[in-house]
Each structure stands twice: as C-alpha cells, then as structure tokens.
C-alpha cells in the first residue's frame, strides 16, 4: 500500500494532498507549481491528465522536474518548466486554473519582495482559479521569534524567515480579490517553527496596485 501511494502521489505536501482528497482541484486543467523544486507536488497532476507547468530559480531543480515529467507524462513539453523567479513570472496573465506555492513566500527579502512574488503569481490565475500556499508564520509562536528587520525573523529552529500572521493573510485575501476556500490552518512543530496553509479562490480583481507595505507581527 505504501508503495502504491508513493507511486500515485510522490512526496506530496500533506495539505495539498488534503485538497486533492476533497476534490477541490479536480477541474483544474492547467496547473503551475511556482517554486517546483524537483516536482514533489506534481506527481499526481502529471499522471492524471493535467497540463502541468513549473518554475524554479534553480536550474538543477528544473532539469529534474523535466525528467520527471518526461517519465510520467511524455506528452508534456519540457518547455513548460522554466528557470524563473516567482516575482518575474514568464507566463501571461490569467493562464492557470491552479497555482501551487509551497515553501516559497517565506524566503522573501522584505515586505515589498513578498508583495511582488504574491501578485506576480496571482496575476497568472484565471478568474475562479485556485491559489494554494504553504508558508512560515508566527501564528502560535509570536513570543518566540526574534525580529531581524525587513519583516524577517529568527525562528527557534535556527532558521531565518519572512513571517506573516493571520491578519496579513486576511488583508491580502481581500486586497487581491480572493476568498478563502479553507480556514487558515497552521501546524506548530514543537514551538520551533509554524507553517500555515493559505488556500484561496480568485473571485475578483485586486483592489490596489503593488505598494510598499510595512508588516507588523
């Protein structure tokens, strides 16, 4: 059974797996993984007829996901997978039914970088499309993180991350013209770090252009 699950889903993010079990993304024909790495979250989509795309700033990761796609879905062009950054998407606006962004946004340099990455990805979503993000937050460990400046924090696990909180995510949900399709969920790993799942549907247009933001946690 374990081997069968691995073949079907690969080393998928468990919260993305949850959305698949709920059938949330069944009708999402065109899927982008922004920050795809080697393709850990794309195995299911490649094997089930979705038109899959991916970007990553690491050329080795892109080569790896191209090989994975060739094995699992040889009809998909290697050109669908590009070396690129989230803030500089090489795709037209309103292209995708689903954008996956797992463990990417918390590498933002500051609030403006975060804003640029998020809006660039959001712009590629079709109306009615879904945005699935997993990112570090301070939710549940507010008193345990150390501010370093530029909305970046030192975490108890020794890492440094750009952190958000629930208020920031709610404000962006409204500002982007989205709606939550799941409550914001956060997993706390023994007070060492917290990872939040943010799942939206695009229902309107952004209410403001990119602008300088100062986040307060």
Steps between C-alpha positions, in 0.01 A plus 500: 500500500778742590672440167172554314442833677854610419447418134168684490592813691876515547632694801208741485433772756244348737278808490496502122411130520208599724368731228528223242305262725226761523487523120575873516729502197336231286391751236832687494627412154801731495726487806809700594740416782686823581817384673457144380838364607535148365124460461398345832153656478442424132499119481121470534431777250744358244339159520140616481476701181567850628700744289788560737747789517770592748756766581799499734807724528721190525597362154578157649151478649343595168703231321382249759132585461538487122629143534211413732248639252661309213458178698147554628343714225712487183242707312587806713770721353822554694449869415216509753765504772710813518778653705329806646418683822151535644510880473579478127254248363568401137129440429210712383235626738199275567671185374455244778215331684724421797823653629689304766751690712646276769781625726589796276352823636686484832826549310397857415770757572249752635133600479536651151662182370220294656242726337669473160519120513142460614348738245706359215368150573146622561490681166555171315183352650181486297183639661365219715847346528659377822813607684652253744782625724699359789718754676663569834311715750523614860156358585538324834863603557461877504712542813770258387616669178768768489460795259795554267355786296324511162224271635749216538535308825728249668304187590565267792611229255799715401364609160423852376173559320265768379193451720133584464210481742128439462416871466745544212356199316141616551586848374670360192207267434271801474751724325570248224135431429505153646300296745607231742391153395642353821553657840859610548674202661832498682713209617732565795813283512583489872517881516802491267320625189147539367378432147172644378273380220329778304254385233314759290272524200523798265158665495580861415769746397772636728380808684837671492819505298826376651609735774749527778384317810622489855402180675452486874490166675 
